[in-house]
Amino acid sequence: MADVAEKAGVSRALVSIIFRNQAGASQETRERVLRVADEIGYRPDSAARLLARGRSRTLGVMFTVHQTFHTDLITGIYPEAERLGYDVLLSGATHGRSEAKAVEALLSHRCEAVILLGPDADPAYLAELGQRTVTVSISRRVPQAHVDFVHSAEGKGVRQAMDHLVELGHRRIVHIDGGRGPGSAERRRAYRAAMRRHGLEDRARVIPGEHTEESGIETGRLLLAERDSGRPLPTAVLAGNDRCAMGLLMALTRSGIEVPRDLSVVGYDDSHLSHLMPIGLTTVRQDASLMAEHAVRFAVERLENRELPPREAVLDPKLVVRGTSGPAREDTL
């Protein structure tokens, strides 16, 4: 600001008034100061101004690198935060960088609140975090913690997928579990409940897995090895999420299995990659934009009123039928 003032021939105080868009400078002086600032590349430091007032107006977002659904959530977080007058700072968790480290980095940059995308950290840490700062968790509930929670109705989504497969004639339906991934326990319970409801409890099978392509590939190899040993392939697979489903499709198609003629596959999330494959993935859609909007609003509302009790937003999922699900072959039932 001192450089701008010197070159424009005005006081530093007047430069400050102009950049705060306050009255006190003529239009000619205002235009001259702004022109000089542009010439020397000066930009007002809005973060410094906010910190001087005790605010950063920044929301921190912790996400997991390579989780495609998280990129969809982030895409929805930005416009809602901007609409409410907040900036967004991202911090990624990956192999070698824990969620706790990613969150602490956000706090060190003075984020006023943190939004956690599918956190897998220890519940005790998340509960403690909720006491330290405004915290919103997407897709994972933290019982007894002062944390707001946004998620889809996992059970309803799995029921839609299972009803769809049963209506297509499938009976040998396998579920690839998501391990400790967000929503995995609810999806696993809903799968078992659906198999019971359809009279298929004795055929229920949950294969341990994770929310990764590698997990889907490994499951595909397992099922193919079992087929070669005399155990028939399932007629359909409900994957823990879209990434897992995509890995499974890779393993199956490379081995000559035709989807959905030989085996149907259903994912969960409806991430942006699910409809970019050669065969569009049948999946359960979570509304990432709406989930993001709820999370941002929860954070901002709690910043304005710290006495609010923990809140929960449950959004309805929707089955999206594409090309990876079809009728069960009669010779495989």
C-alpha positions as CSV (number, residue, x, y, z in Angstrom):
1,M,0.0,0.0,0.0
2,A,2.9,2.3,0.7
3,D,4.3,1.7,-2.8
4,V,0.9,2.5,-4.3
5,A,0.6,5.7,-2.3
6,E,4.1,6.9,-3.2
7,K,3.6,6.3,-7.0
8,A,0.0,7.7,-7.0
9,G,1.1,10.8,-5.0
10,V,-1.4,10.2,-2.2
11,S,-1.3,9.1,1.5
12,R,-1.3,5.5,2.6
13,A,-4.5,6.2,4.5
14,L,-6.2,7.3,1.4
15,V,-5.1,4.2,-0.5
16,S,-6.6,2.2,2.4
17,I,-9.9,4.1,2.1
18,I,-10.1,3.4,-1.6
19,F,-9.4,-0.3,-1.3
20,R,-12.1,-0.5,1.4
21,N,-14.4,1.2,-1.0
22,Q,-15.3,3.9,1.5
23,A,-16.1,7.5,0.8
24,G,-13.4,10.2,1.1
25,A,-11.6,10.2,-2.3
26,S,-12.6,11.8,-5.6
27,Q,-13.4,9.6,-8.6
28,E,-10.3,10.9,-10.4
29,T,-8.1,10.0,-7.4
30,R,-9.8,6.6,-7.0
31,E,-9.2,5.7,-10.6
32,R,-5.6,6.8,-10.4
33,V,-4.9,4.7,-7.3
34,L,-6.5,1.6,-8.8
35,R,-4.6,2.1,-12.0
36,V,-1.3,2.4,-10.2
37,A,-2.1,-0.7,-8.1
38,D,-2.9,-2.7,-11.3
39,E,0.4,-1.5,-12.9
40,I,2.6,-2.7,-9.9
41,G,0.5,-5.8,-9.4
42,Y,-0.8,-5.0,-5.9
43,R,-3.7,-6.9,-4.5
44,P,-5.4,-6.2,-1.2
45,D,-4.7,-9.0,1.4
46,S,-8.2,-9.9,2.4
47,A,-7.0,-12.7,4.7
48,A,-4.9,-10.2,6.6
49,R,-7.8,-7.8,6.9
50,L,-10.1,-10.5,8.2
51,L,-7.6,-11.8,10.7
52,A,-7.2,-8.3,12.0
53,R,-10.9,-8.4,12.9
54,G,-10.5,-11.8,14.5
55,R,-12.1,-13.7,11.5
56,S,-10.8,-15.7,8.6
57,R,-14.1,-16.5,7.0
58,T,-12.6,-19.7,5.7
59,L,-14.0,-23.2,5.8
60,G,-11.5,-26.0,5.9
61,V,-12.3,-29.2,4.0
62,M,-10.6,-32.5,4.7
63,F,-10.9,-35.0,1.9
64,T,-9.3,-38.3,0.9
65,V,-7.1,-38.2,-2.2
66,H,-8.3,-40.5,-5.1
67,Q,-11.9,-40.7,-3.7
68,T,-13.8,-39.6,-6.8
69,F,-17.0,-38.9,-4.8
70,H,-15.1,-36.4,-2.6
71,T,-14.3,-34.4,-5.7
72,D,-18.0,-34.2,-6.5
73,L,-18.7,-33.0,-2.9
74,I,-15.9,-30.4,-3.2
75,T,-17.4,-29.1,-6.4
76,G,-20.6,-28.5,-4.5
77,I,-18.9,-26.9,-1.5
78,Y,-17.3,-24.1,-3.3
79,P,-20.4,-22.3,-4.7
80,E,-22.3,-22.6,-1.5
81,A,-19.4,-21.2,0.6
82,E,-19.0,-18.4,-1.8
83,R,-22.7,-17.6,-1.7
84,L,-22.4,-17.3,2.1
85,G,-19.3,-15.2,2.0
86,Y,-16.7,-17.8,2.9
87,D,-13.5,-19.0,1.3
88,V,-12.6,-22.7,1.1
89,L,-9.2,-24.3,2.0
90,L,-8.6,-28.0,1.1
91,S,-6.3,-30.5,2.9
92,G,-6.0,-34.0,1.6
93,A,-5.4,-37.3,3.5
94,T,-3.5,-40.0,1.7
95,H,-1.0,-42.8,2.3
96,G,1.5,-41.3,4.7
97,R,-0.6,-38.3,5.6
98,S,-3.3,-39.1,8.2
99,E,-6.7,-37.4,8.5
100,A,-5.6,-35.9,11.8
101,K,-2.6,-34.3,10.1
102,A,-4.8,-33.0,7.3
103,V,-7.2,-31.5,9.8
104,E,-4.5,-29.9,12.0
105,A,-3.1,-28.2,8.9
106,L,-6.5,-26.6,8.3
107,L,-6.7,-25.4,11.8
108,S,-3.1,-24.0,11.6
109,H,-4.3,-21.9,8.7
110,R,-7.0,-20.5,11.0
111,C,-10.0,-22.1,9.3
112,E,-13.1,-21.2,11.3
113,A,-14.8,-24.6,10.8
114,V,-13.9,-27.9,9.3
115,I,-16.0,-30.1,7.0
116,L,-14.8,-33.7,7.0
117,L,-15.6,-35.8,3.9
118,G,-16.1,-39.4,4.9
119,P,-13.7,-39.3,7.8
120,D,-12.1,-42.6,9.0
121,A,-10.3,-41.2,12.0
122,D,-10.7,-42.5,15.6
123,P,-14.1,-41.5,17.0
124,A,-12.4,-40.1,20.1
125,Y,-10.4,-37.7,18.0
126,L,-13.5,-36.6,16.1
127,A,-15.4,-36.0,19.3
128,E,-12.5,-34.0,20.7
129,L,-12.3,-32.0,17.4
130,G,-16.0,-31.2,17.8
131,Q,-15.2,-29.6,21.1
132,R,-12.3,-27.5,19.7
133,T,-13.9,-26.1,16.6
134,V,-17.1,-26.2,14.5
135,T,-17.1,-29.6,12.7
136,V,-19.4,-31.2,10.1
137,S,-19.0,-34.8,9.0
138,I,-20.3,-36.0,5.7
139,S,-21.2,-39.7,5.4
140,R,-20.0,-40.7,8.9
141,R,-21.9,-40.4,12.1
142,V,-19.9,-39.6,15.3
143,P,-22.2,-40.7,18.2
144,Q,-22.3,-38.5,21.3
145,A,-20.0,-35.9,19.6
146,H,-20.7,-32.2,19.2
147,V,-20.5,-32.7,15.4
148,D,-23.1,-32.1,12.7
149,F,-23.8,-34.9,10.3
150,V,-24.9,-35.1,6.7
151,H,-25.5,-38.4,4.9
152,S,-27.8,-40.2,2.6
153,A,-30.3,-42.9,3.7
154,E,-27.9,-45.8,3.1
155,G,-30.5,-48.4,3.9
156,K,-33.0,-47.0,1.5
157,G,-30.4,-46.9,-1.3
158,V,-29.4,-50.5,-0.9
159,R,-33.0,-51.6,-0.8
160,Q,-33.6,-49.9,-4.1
161,A,-30.6,-51.6,-5.6
162,M,-31.5,-55.0,-4.2
163,D,-35.2,-54.8,-5.3
164,H,-34.0,-53.9,-8.8
165,L,-31.7,-57.0,-9.0
166,V,-34.3,-59.3,-7.6
167,E,-36.9,-58.0,-10.0
168,L,-34.4,-58.9,-12.8
169,G,-34.4,-62.5,-11.6
170,H,-31.2,-62.5,-9.6
171,R,-30.9,-64.8,-6.6
172,R,-27.1,-65.3,-6.1
173,I,-26.3,-61.7,-5.2
174,V,-23.0,-61.0,-3.5
175,H,-22.0,-57.8,-1.6
176,I,-18.5,-56.5,-1.6
177,D,-18.0,-54.8,1.8
178,G,-16.5,-51.4,2.2
179,G,-14.5,-52.2,5.3
180,R,-14.3,-49.1,7.6
181,G,-15.3,-46.8,4.7
182,P,-18.1,-44.3,5.3
183,G,-21.6,-45.9,5.1
184,S,-20.2,-49.4,4.9
185,A,-21.8,-50.8,8.0
186,E,-25.2,-49.4,7.1
187,R,-24.9,-50.8,3.5
188,R,-23.8,-54.2,4.8
189,R,-26.8,-54.4,7.2
190,A,-29.2,-53.3,4.5
191,Y,-27.9,-55.9,2.1
192,R,-28.4,-58.7,4.7
193,A,-31.9,-57.3,5.5
194,A,-32.8,-57.3,1.9
195,M,-31.7,-60.8,1.3
196,R,-33.8,-61.9,4.3
197,R,-36.8,-59.9,3.0
198,H,-36.6,-61.6,-0.3
199,G,-36.2,-65.1,1.2
200,L,-32.6,-65.4,0.1
201,E,-30.9,-65.3,3.5
202,D,-29.2,-68.7,2.9
203,R,-27.6,-67.3,-0.2
204,A,-26.3,-64.1,1.4
205,R,-22.5,-63.6,1.0
206,V,-20.4,-60.6,2.1
207,I,-16.9,-60.4,0.7
208,P,-14.5,-58.3,2.7
209,G,-13.3,-55.3,0.8
210,E,-12.6,-51.5,0.7
211,H,-13.8,-48.5,-1.2
212,T,-11.0,-48.8,-3.8
213,E,-10.6,-50.1,-7.4
214,E,-8.0,-52.6,-6.0
215,S,-10.6,-54.2,-3.8
216,G,-12.9,-54.7,-6.8
217,I,-10.1,-56.2,-8.8
218,E,-9.2,-58.6,-6.0
219,T,-12.8,-59.6,-5.6
220,G,-13.1,-60.2,-9.3
221,R,-10.0,-62.5,-9.3
222,L,-11.4,-64.3,-6.3
223,L,-14.8,-65.0,-8.0
224,L,-13.1,-66.1,-11.2
225,A,-10.7,-68.5,-9.2
226,E,-13.8,-69.9,-7.4
227,R,-15.5,-70.5,-10.8
228,D,-12.5,-72.4,-12.1
229,S,-12.7,-74.5,-8.9
230,G,-16.3,-75.4,-9.6
231,R,-18.2,-72.8,-7.6
232,P,-20.6,-70.9,-9.9
233,L,-20.3,-67.1,-10.3
234,P,-22.9,-65.0,-8.6
235,T,-25.4,-63.6,-11.0
236,A,-25.1,-60.1,-9.5
237,V,-22.7,-58.1,-7.3
238,L,-23.6,-55.1,-5.2
239,A,-20.3,-53.2,-4.7
240,G,-19.5,-51.1,-1.7
241,N,-19.1,-48.0,-3.9
242,D,-18.4,-47.0,-7.5
243,R,-14.7,-47.3,-7.3
244,C,-14.9,-50.9,-6.1
245,A,-17.5,-51.6,-8.8
246,M,-15.2,-50.2,-11.5
247,G,-12.3,-52.4,-10.3
248,L,-14.6,-55.4,-10.4
249,L,-15.7,-54.6,-14.0
250,M,-12.1,-54.3,-15.1
251,A,-11.3,-57.8,-13.7
252,L,-14.4,-59.4,-15.2
253,T,-14.2,-57.9,-18.6
254,R,-10.5,-58.7,-18.9
255,S,-11.4,-62.4,-18.3
256,G,-14.1,-62.5,-20.9
257,I,-17.1,-62.1,-18.6
258,E,-19.8,-60.1,-20.3
259,V,-21.6,-57.5,-18.2
260,P,-24.5,-57.6,-17.8
261,R,-25.2,-60.8,-19.8
262,D,-23.1,-63.0,-17.5
263,L,-23.2,-61.0,-14.3
264,S,-24.7,-57.7,-13.2
265,V,-22.9,-55.1,-11.2
266,V,-24.3,-52.2,-9.1
267,G,-22.2,-49.5,-7.4
268,Y,-23.0,-46.8,-4.9
269,D,-22.4,-43.0,-5.0
270,D,-23.0,-42.1,-8.7
271,S,-19.6,-40.4,-8.8
272,H,-18.8,-38.4,-12.0
273,L,-16.8,-41.3,-13.4
274,S,-19.7,-43.8,-13.2
275,H,-21.3,-42.7,-16.5
276,L,-18.0,-42.1,-18.3
277,M,-17.2,-45.8,-18.7
278,P,-17.8,-47.8,-22.0
279,I,-20.7,-49.4,-20.1
280,G,-22.5,-46.9,-17.9
281,L,-22.6,-48.1,-14.3
282,T,-25.9,-48.8,-12.6
283,T,-25.5,-47.2,-9.2
284,V,-27.2,-45.6,-6.2
285,R,-27.0,-41.9,-6.5
286,Q,-26.0,-39.7,-3.5
287,D,-26.8,-36.1,-4.2
288,A,-23.3,-34.6,-3.8
289,S,-24.4,-31.0,-4.4
290,L,-27.2,-31.2,-1.9
291,M,-25.0,-32.9,0.7
292,A,-22.3,-30.2,0.2
293,E,-24.9,-27.4,0.6
294,H,-26.2,-28.9,3.8
295,A,-22.7,-29.3,5.2
296,V,-21.7,-25.7,4.4
297,R,-24.9,-24.3,5.9
298,F,-24.5,-26.4,9.0
299,A,-21.0,-25.0,9.5
300,V,-22.0,-21.4,8.9
301,E,-25.1,-21.6,11.1
302,R,-23.0,-23.0,14.0
303,L,-20.4,-20.3,13.6
304,E,-23.3,-17.9,14.2
305,N,-24.7,-19.8,17.1
306,R,-22.4,-22.2,19.0
307,E,-25.2,-23.3,21.3
308,L,-27.0,-25.2,18.6
309,P,-27.4,-29.0,19.4
310,P,-25.8,-31.5,17.0
311,R,-27.9,-31.8,13.9
312,E,-28.3,-34.4,11.2
313,A,-29.4,-34.1,7.6
314,V,-30.6,-37.4,5.9
315,L,-31.0,-37.2,2.1
316,D,-32.8,-39.6,-0.1
317,P,-30.7,-41.6,-2.5
318,K,-31.9,-42.7,-5.9
319,L,-31.1,-45.8,-8.0
320,V,-29.7,-44.8,-11.4
321,V,-30.1,-47.7,-13.9
322,R,-27.5,-47.8,-16.7
323,G,-25.8,-50.6,-18.6
324,T,-24.3,-52.9,-16.0
325,S,-27.5,-54.5,-14.7
326,G,-29.7,-56.8,-16.7
327,P,-31.9,-60.0,-16.4
328,A,-30.3,-63.0,-14.8
329,R,-29.5,-65.7,-17.3
330,E,-31.8,-68.7,-16.8
331,D,-28.9,-71.2,-17.1
332,T,-27.1,-69.5,-14.1
333,L,-30.0,-69.5,-11.6
